[in-house]
């Protein structure tokens, strides 16, 4: 049983739904780019010595003091 409430809300507030869709698209783009960067800079396949001496390993070991 459809009351038409959802259809009426979409018709009345179409820009709000479009903005939500654009925000979701932007968020998925950011997540995809971050995943690609993480995969490209991973140390998989390196020896323990090479992975430990990589700049990524050194930056991960640094922790700010709070």
N, C-alpha and C positions, 0 to 999 in steps of 0.2 A: 504494500500500500504506500504509494508515493503522495506526499502532501504538497510537493512542489516548493517546499521551504528552501531546500538547497539550491534549486534552480533560480528561485527568486533572489536569493542572497548573491549568487554569482552574477546575475543580471544587474543588480543594484550596485554591487561593489566590485566590478570587474577590474579596475586599476589596482585594488588591494591584492587581488589574487595574482595579477600579473607581476606585481612587485615581489610577492612571495616566491613565485616561480623563478624570477631572475636571481633572487638571493640564493635559492637552492642551487641553481646552475653555477653561480659564482663560487659557492662553498665546495661543490663537487670538483670544480676546476682547481681550486687551491689544494684540496686533498690529493688530487691526482698528481699535481706538480710536485708536492712535497714527497709523495711516495716515490716518484721517479727520481728525485734528487737523492733520497735515502738509498734507493737501490743502486744508483750509479756510484755512490761514494762508500758503499759498504766494503768491509775488509774480508769478505768471504773469498776463500781460495788462497789467501796469503798465509805464509808461515807465521807462527806466533811472534817471532822476532820482528818480521816486517810489519805485522799488524800493530805491535806495541810501539814501534818507532814512527808510525804514520801520524801526520798532523791531527787527524780525527781522533786518534787514541789519546794524544796529548791533551787536546781540548776537552775531551770527555773526562779526563782525570782531574782537570782543574775545577774546583768548586769554590764559589765565593764564600767568604766567612760572613755569617749573619749575626 
